[in-house]
């Protein structure tokens, strides 16, 4: 039997494909990529932080604040804020001294209008709470009664009708909120020429420069019976509501100086959420607008801020109430404020 030999074709050898060379990044290139990555993460982190912060603001519905005036068209237009400090004892911290009384409800203790000219100046005028006003639908009363009778919108209406100043945004805060904001910044620093006290508000201080905590700042700003120790005797000084508005402005100016100081950078992470959590504001005060206004405000220093109280005099109403009423120079103050010009005198 013959042997059969089967021949198979030779299979050609296939060389494996050449592996691409791995790119070797230099140290500088890796550092740049790392930094860019961190910048992207930080940008999203900042945006998330700001969204979180904005979400803490107690919003007042636009339907409940219909009297606000729209901001004039065009970038750089002046903006007016109605800043309202509310006397609400129910929110005070338990560890604060019991010097605030037991009054129920919410009343306006501070009425200020802030006029921001972006990149140029900030002006503030305080409207005395005893200003004799014609409150729409409610007759004659002290201007702070508008809030009790009709809430924020009626107060906005009344302030606009009494002063002629258009109000674009509304911001409200109570005693406890001011204290929390002061504490979030590590306090506010004021200079005292003489030892001071107010037995009713519980404020007491030695002469010199002092950093006030939140409770002390509130006690000082609400003092109506302030006394100073001069020549060994306690004497009344800067008493009454008009003097008290001056102390409130002192605290605001000190807060602004603290926020814009280099040391504030270490406190911003606690300050911004605290500030947002303690205020009520209109819906138009958006994240973008707050960022723009904050950027403009931070370019200014305390010399660019002028804070005054509208000039008034005491008056007795036919209803038996004690009021304050405008005097001859009041309108010139208001005109300068609307125009963003320096106050007269």
TAJONOR-V275003 format. One record per pair of residues at least 6 apart in sequence whose ideal C-beta (glycine too) atoms are under 8 Angstrom apart, sorted by sequence separation. I is the first residue (numbers start at 1). J is the second residue. D is the distance in whole Angstrom. If there is no record, write none. Layout:
i:I j:J d:D
i:I j:J d:D
This chain:
i:71 j:77 d:6
i:72 j:78 d:7
i:116 j:122 d:5
i:117 j:123 d:8
i:134 j:140 d:6
i:135 j:141 d:5
i:159 j:165 d:7
i:160 j:166 d:6
i:182 j:188 d:6
i:197 j:203 d:6
i:198 j:204 d:8
i:228 j:234 d:7
i:229 j:235 d:8
i:258 j:264 d:6
i:316 j:322 d:6
i:317 j:323 d:5
i:335 j:341 d:8
i:336 j:342 d:7
i:337 j:343 d:7
i:115 j:122 d:7
i:133 j:140 d:7
i:138 j:145 d:7
i:147 j:154 d:7
i:150 j:157 d:8
i:160 j:167 d:6
i:196 j:203 d:7
i:197 j:204 d:4
i:205 j:212 d:8
i:227 j:234 d:5
i:228 j:235 d:6
i:264 j:271 d:7
i:315 j:322 d:8
i:316 j:323 d:7
i:336 j:343 d:5
i:25 j:33 d:8
i:71 j:79 d:6
i:92 j:100 d:6
i:114 j:122 d:6
i:115 j:123 d:4
i:132 j:140 d:7
i:133 j:141 d:7
i:135 j:143 d:8
i:138 j:146 d:8
i:141 j:149 d:8
i:146 j:154 d:5
i:147 j:155 d:5
i:159 j:167 d:6
i:173 j:181 d:8
i:196 j:204 d:7
i:197 j:205 d:7
i:212 j:220 d:6
i:227 j:235 d:6
i:238 j:246 d:7
i:314 j:322 d:7
i:315 j:323 d:5
i:336 j:344 d:6
i:114 j:123 d:7
i:115 j:124 d:7
i:133 j:142 d:7
i:146 j:155 d:4
i:195 j:204 d:8
i:196 j:205 d:5
i:227 j:236 d:6
i:228 j:237 d:4
i:238 j:247 d:7
i:314 j:323 d:8
i:315 j:324 d:7
i:114 j:124 d:5
i:115 j:125 d:8
i:132 j:142 d:7
i:133 j:143 d:4
i:135 j:145 d:6
i:195 j:205 d:7
i:226 j:236 d:7
i:227 j:237 d:6
i:314 j:324 d:6
i:315 j:325 d:4
i:333 j:343 d:6
i:69 j:80 d:8
i:89 j:100 d:5
i:113 j:124 d:7
i:131 j:142 d:7
i:132 j:143 d:8
i:135 j:146 d:5
i:138 j:149 d:5
i:146 j:157 d:7
i:156 j:167 d:5
i:195 j:206 d:5
i:205 j:216 d:8
i:225 j:236 d:7
i:226 j:237 d:6
i:313 j:324 d:7
i:333 j:344 d:7
i:89 j:101 d:7
i:112 j:124 d:6
i:113 j:125 d:5
i:130 j:142 d:5
i:131 j:143 d:4
i:138 j:150 d:8
i:143 j:155 d:8
i:146 j:158 d:4
i:195 j:207 d:5
i:226 j:238 d:5
i:259 j:271 d:7
i:312 j:324 d:4
i:313 j:325 d:6
i:332 j:344 d:5
i:89 j:102 d:7
i:112 j:125 d:7
i:129 j:142 d:6
i:130 j:143 d:8
i:133 j:146 d:7
i:137 j:150 d:8
i:146 j:159 d:8
i:192 j:205 d:5
i:194 j:207 d:5
i:203 j:216 d:7
i:226 j:239 d:6
i:312 j:325 d:6
i:89 j:103 d:6
i:90 j:104 d:8
i:112 j:126 d:5
i:113 j:127 d:7
i:129 j:143 d:6
i:130 j:144 d:8
i:135 j:149 d:6
i:156 j:170 d:6
i:192 j:206 d:7
i:193 j:207 d:6
i:225 j:239 d:6
i:312 j:326 d:6
i:313 j:327 d:5
i:89 j:104 d:8
i:111 j:126 d:7
i:112 j:127 d:7
i:128 j:143 d:8
i:129 j:144 d:4
i:135 j:150 d:8
i:143 j:158 d:6
i:192 j:207 d:5
i:205 j:220 d:8
i:224 j:239 d:6
i:311 j:326 d:7
i:312 j:327 d:6
i:329 j:344 d:7
i:87 j:103 d:7
i:110 j:126 d:7
i:111 j:127 d:4
i:127 j:143 d:6
i:138 j:154 d:8
i:143 j:159 d:7
i:192 j:208 d:6
i:203 j:219 d:4
i:224 j:240 d:6
i:310 j:326 d:7
i:311 j:327 d:5
i:329 j:345 d:7
i:88 j:105 d:8
i:111 j:128 d:8
i:137 j:154 d:8
i:191 j:208 d:7
i:192 j:209 d:8
i:202 j:219 d:5
i:203 j:220 d:5
i:224 j:241 d:7
i:226 j:243 d:7
i:88 j:106 d:5
i:111 j:129 d:6
i:136 j:154 d:7
i:152 j:170 d:6
i:191 j:209 d:5
i:192 j:210 d:7
i:201 j:219 d:4
i:311 j:329 d:5
i:312 j:330 d:7
i:87 j:106 d:7
i:110 j:129 d:8
i:135 j:154 d:7
i:143 j:162 d:7
i:190 j:209 d:7
i:201 j:220 d:8
i:311 j:330 d:5
i:86 j:106 d:5
i:87 j:107 d:5
i:109 j:129 d:7
i:152 j:172 d:7
i:189 j:209 d:6
i:190 j:210 d:6
i:203 j:223 d:6
i:224 j:244 d:6
i:310 j:330 d:6
i:86 j:107 d:7
i:87 j:108 d:7
i:108 j:129 d:6
i:136 j:157 d:5
i:189 j:210 d:7
i:198 j:219 d:7
i:201 j:222 d:5
i:223 j:244 d:6
i:226 j:247 d:8
i:86 j:108 d:6
i:87 j:109 d:4
i:136 j:158 d:7
i:189 j:211 d:5
i:190 j:212 d:6
i:198 j:220 d:8
i:201 j:223 d:5
i:222 j:244 d:7
i:311 j:333 d:6
i:85 j:108 d:7
i:86 j:109 d:7
i:135 j:158 d:5
i:188 j:211 d:7
i:189 j:212 d:8
i:200 j:223 d:8
i:201 j:224 d:8
i:203 j:226 d:8
i:221 j:244 d:7
i:310 j:333 d:6
i:84 j:108 d:6
i:85 j:109 d:5
i:134 j:158 d:8
i:187 j:211 d:4
i:188 j:212 d:6
i:200 j:224 d:7
i:201 j:225 d:8
i:223 j:247 d:6
i:310 j:334 d:7
i:85 j:110 d:3
i:133 j:158 d:5
i:136 j:161 d:7
i:186 j:211 d:7
i:187 j:212 d:6
i:198 j:223 d:4
i:200 j:225 d:5
i:308 j:333 d:7
i:84 j:110 d:7
i:85 j:111 d:8
i:187 j:213 d:5
i:198 j:224 d:7
i:199 j:225 d:7
i:221 j:247 d:5
i:83 j:110 d:7
i:84 j:111 d:6
i:85 j:112 d:8
i:134 j:161 d:7
i:187 j:214 d:8
i:198 j:225 d:5
i:220 j:247 d:6
i:221 j:248 d:5
i:83 j:111 d:8
i:84 j:112 d:8
i:134 j:162 d:7
i:198 j:226 d:5
i:199 j:227 d:8
i:82 j:111 d:7
i:83 j:112 d:4
i:133 j:162 d:5
i:188 j:217 d:6
i:197 j:226 d:8
i:198 j:227 d:7
i:221 j:250 d:8
i:82 j:112 d:8
i:83 j:113 d:7
i:182 j:212 d:7
i:183 j:213 d:6
i:187 j:217 d:8
i:190 j:220 d:8
i:196 j:226 d:6
i:197 j:227 d:5
i:220 j:250 d:8
i:221 j:251 d:5
i:82 j:113 d:6
i:83 j:114 d:6
i:131 j:162 d:7
i:182 j:213 d:7
i:183 j:214 d:4
i:196 j:227 d:7
i:220 j:251 d:7
i:81 j:113 d:7
i:111 j:143 d:7
i:127 j:159 d:6
i:182 j:214 d:4
i:196 j:228 d:5
i:197 j:229 d:8
i:80 j:113 d:6
i:81 j:114 d:4
i:111 j:144 d:7
i:181 j:214 d:7
i:195 j:228 d:7
i:196 j:229 d:8
i:80 j:114 d:7
i:179 j:213 d:8
i:180 j:214 d:6
i:194 j:228 d:4
i:195 j:229 d:4
i:217 j:251 d:5
i:80 j:115 d:5
i:81 j:116 d:7
i:109 j:144 d:8
i:127 j:162 d:8
i:179 j:214 d:3
i:182 j:217 d:5
i:193 j:228 d:8
i:194 j:229 d:6
i:308 j:343 d:5
i:79 j:115 d:8
i:80 j:116 d:8
i:108 j:144 d:4
i:127 j:163 d:7
i:178 j:214 d:7
i:179 j:215 d:6
i:182 j:218 d:8
i:194 j:230 d:6
i:306 j:342 d:7
i:78 j:115 d:6
i:79 j:116 d:5
i:107 j:144 d:6
i:197 j:234 d:7
i:260 j:297 d:8
i:306 j:343 d:6
i:78 j:116 d:7
i:108 j:146 d:8
i:179 j:217 d:7
i:260 j:298 d:6
i:78 j:117 d:5
i:79 j:118 d:8
i:108 j:147 d:4
i:178 j:217 d:7
i:179 j:218 d:5
i:259 j:298 d:8
i:78 j:118 d:8
i:107 j:147 d:7
i:108 j:148 d:8
i:178 j:218 d:6
i:260 j:300 d:8
i:77 j:118 d:8
i:83 j:124 d:8
i:106 j:147 d:8
i:107 j:148 d:6
i:196 j:237 d:8
i:256 j:297 d:8
i:260 j:301 d:7
i:76 j:118 d:5
i:106 j:148 d:8
i:75 j:118 d:8
i:76 j:119 d:7
i:105 j:148 d:7
i:175 j:218 d:5
i:178 j:221 d:7
i:194 j:237 d:8
i:111 j:155 d:8
i:257 j:302 d:5
i:113 j:159 d:7
i:256 j:302 d:7
i:108 j:155 d:7
i:175 j:222 d:7
i:111 j:159 d:7
i:253 j:302 d:6
i:256 j:305 d:7
i:113 j:163 d:8
i:113 j:165 d:6
i:253 j:305 d:6
i:113 j:167 d:7
i:253 j:307 d:6
i:252 j:307 d:7
i:249 j:307 d:4
i:190 j:250 d:6
i:249 j:309 d:8
i:86 j:147 d:8
i:190 j:251 d:8
i:84 j:147 d:7
i:188 j:251 d:6
i:246 j:309 d:7
i:190 j:254 d:6
i:245 j:309 d:5
i:189 j:254 d:6
i:109 j:175 d:8
i:188 j:254 d:4
i:188 j:255 d:6
i:242 j:309 d:6
i:84 j:152 d:7
i:106 j:174 d:8
i:189 j:257 d:8
i:182 j:251 d:8
i:188 j:257 d:8
i:189 j:258 d:7
i:185 j:255 d:7
i:188 j:258 d:6
i:242 j:312 d:7
i:84 j:155 d:7
i:187 j:258 d:8
i:186 j:258 d:8
i:82 j:155 d:7
i:178 j:251 d:8
i:182 j:255 d:7
i:185 j:258 d:5
i:82 j:156 d:6
i:181 j:255 d:7
i:185 j:259 d:7
i:100 j:175 d:7
i:82 j:159 d:6
i:186 j:263 d:8
i:185 j:264 d:6
i:186 j:267 d:6
i:185 j:267 d:5
i:242 j:324 d:8
i:91 j:174 d:6
i:92 j:175 d:6
i:93 j:176 d:6
i:96 j:179 d:8
i:184 j:267 d:6
i:241 j:324 d:8
i:91 j:175 d:7
i:92 j:176 d:5
i:80 j:165 d:6
i:82 j:167 d:5
i:91 j:176 d:4
i:67 j:153 d:5
i:80 j:166 d:6
i:81 j:167 d:8
i:84 j:170 d:7
i:86 j:172 d:6
i:88 j:174 d:4
i:89 j:175 d:8
i:91 j:177 d:8
i:93 j:179 d:7
i:184 j:270 d:5
i:185 j:271 d:5
i:64 j:151 d:7
i:65 j:152 d:6
i:66 j:153 d:6
i:80 j:167 d:6
i:81 j:168 d:7
i:82 j:169 d:7
i:84 j:171 d:7
i:85 j:172 d:8
i:86 j:173 d:7
i:87 j:174 d:7
i:88 j:175 d:7
i:184 j:271 d:4
i:64 j:152 d:7
i:65 j:153 d:5
i:68 j:156 d:6
i:80 j:168 d:5
i:81 j:169 d:5
i:82 j:170 d:5
i:83 j:171 d:5
i:84 j:172 d:5
i:85 j:173 d:6
i:86 j:174 d:4
i:87 j:175 d:7
i:88 j:176 d:8
i:64 j:153 d:6
i:67 j:156 d:4
i:79 j:168 d:5
i:80 j:169 d:7
i:81 j:170 d:7
i:82 j:171 d:7
i:84 j:173 d:7
i:85 j:174 d:7
i:86 j:175 d:8
i:67 j:157 d:5
i:79 j:169 d:7
i:81 j:171 d:6
i:83 j:173 d:8
i:85 j:175 d:8
i:181 j:271 d:7
i:184 j:274 d:4
i:65 j:156 d:7
i:69 j:160 d:7
i:183 j:274 d:8
i:184 j:275 d:7
i:60 j:152 d:6
i:67 j:160 d:7
i:85 j:178 d:7
i:181 j:274 d:6
i:180 j:274 d:5
i:181 j:275 d:5
i:69 j:166 d:4
i:71 j:168 d:5
i:180 j:277 d:8
i:181 j:278 d:6
i:69 j:167 d:6
i:70 j:168 d:7
i:180 j:278 d:5
i:68 j:167 d:6
i:69 j:168 d:6
i:67 j:167 d:7
i:68 j:168 d:6
i:178 j:278 d:8
i:68 j:169 d:7
i:99 j:200 d:7
i:177 j:278 d:3
i:68 j:170 d:7
i:99 j:201 d:6
i:176 j:278 d:8
i:177 j:279 d:7
i:99 j:202 d:3
i:174 j:278 d:8
i:65 j:170 d:6
i:97 j:202 d:5
i:173 j:278 d:6
i:173 j:279 d:5
i:172 j:279 d:7
i:173 j:280 d:8
i:171 j:279 d:6
i:172 j:280 d:4
i:171 j:280 d:7
i:172 j:281 d:7
i:60 j:170 d:7
i:171 j:281 d:5
i:130 j:241 d:6
i:170 j:281 d:6
i:60 j:172 d:8
i:129 j:241 d:6
i:169 j:281 d:7
i:170 j:282 d:5
i:109 j:222 d:7
i:128 j:241 d:6
i:169 j:282 d:6
i:128 j:242 d:6
i:171 j:285 d:7
i:169 j:284 d:6
i:168 j:284 d:8
i:169 j:285 d:5
i:128 j:245 d:7
i:97 j:215 d:7
i:96 j:215 d:5
i:126 j:245 d:4
i:99 j:219 d:7
i:93 j:215 d:8
i:97 j:219 d:8
i:126 j:248 d:7
i:126 j:249 d:7
i:124 j:249 d:7
i:124 j:252 d:7
i:152 j:280 d:8
i:110 j:245 d:8
i:112 j:248 d:8
i:112 j:249 d:8
i:110 j:248 d:6
i:112 j:252 d:8
i:163 j:310 d:8
i:85 j:248 d:7
i:165 j:334 d:6
i:164 j:334 d:6
i:163 j:334 d:6
i:165 j:337 d:7
i:166 j:338 d:8
i:165 j:338 d:6
i:118 j:292 d:8
i:164 j:338 d:7
i:118 j:293 d:8
i:122 j:297 d:7
i:116 j:293 d:6
i:119 j:296 d:5
i:140 j:317 d:7
i:118 j:296 d:4
i:122 j:300 d:6
i:121 j:300 d:7
i:131 j:310 d:8
i:140 j:319 d:7
i:142 j:321 d:7
i:116 j:296 d:7
i:119 j:299 d:6
i:120 j:300 d:8
i:141 j:321 d:8
i:116 j:297 d:7
i:119 j:300 d:8
i:124 j:305 d:7
i:126 j:307 d:8
i:128 j:309 d:7
i:131 j:312 d:7
i:142 j:323 d:7
i:122 j:304 d:6
i:123 j:305 d:8
i:124 j:306 d:7
i:125 j:307 d:8
i:126 j:308 d:7
i:128 j:310 d:7
i:121 j:304 d:5
i:122 j:305 d:5
i:123 j:306 d:5
i:124 j:307 d:4
i:125 j:308 d:6
i:126 j:309 d:4
i:127 j:310 d:6
i:132 j:315 d:6
i:120 j:304 d:7
i:121 j:305 d:7
i:122 j:306 d:8
i:123 j:307 d:8
i:124 j:308 d:7
i:125 j:309 d:7
i:126 j:310 d:7
i:128 j:312 d:6
i:121 j:306 d:7
i:123 j:308 d:8
i:125 j:310 d:6
i:132 j:317 d:6
i:132 j:323 d:4
i:130 j:322 d:7
i:131 j:323 d:7
i:132 j:324 d:7
i:130 j:323 d:6
i:131 j:324 d:6
i:132 j:325 d:5
i:130 j:324 d:5
i:131 j:325 d:8
i:128 j:324 d:5
i:125 j:333 d:7
i:125 j:334 d:8
i:125 j:337 d:6
i:68 j:282 d:6
i:79 j:293 d:7
i:123 j:337 d:6
i:68 j:284 d:7
i:56 j:273 d:6
i:65 j:282 d:5
i:123 j:340 d:7
i:65 j:283 d:8
i:53 j:272 d:5
i:57 j:276 d:5
i:121 j:340 d:7
i:53 j:273 d:5
i:56 j:276 d:4
i:57 j:277 d:8
i:60 j:280 d:6
i:62 j:282 d:7
i:120 j:340 d:7
i:123 j:343 d:7
i:52 j:273 d:7
i:55 j:276 d:8
i:56 j:277 d:4
i:58 j:279 d:7
i:59 j:280 d:7
i:60 j:281 d:7
i:62 j:283 d:5
i:54 j:276 d:7
i:57 j:279 d:6
i:58 j:280 d:4
i:59 j:281 d:7
i:60 j:282 d:5
i:61 j:283 d:7
i:62 j:284 d:7
i:115 j:337 d:6
i:49 j:272 d:8
i:53 j:276 d:5
i:57 j:280 d:7
i:58 j:281 d:7
i:59 j:282 d:8
i:60 j:283 d:7
i:115 j:338 d:8
i:117 j:340 d:5
i:57 j:281 d:5
i:59 j:283 d:5
i:113 j:337 d:7
i:115 j:340 d:6
i:57 j:285 d:8
i:54 j:286 d:8
i:54 j:287 d:5
i:51 j:287 d:7
i:54 j:290 d:7
i:50 j:287 d:6
i:50 j:291 d:7
i:78 j:340 d:6
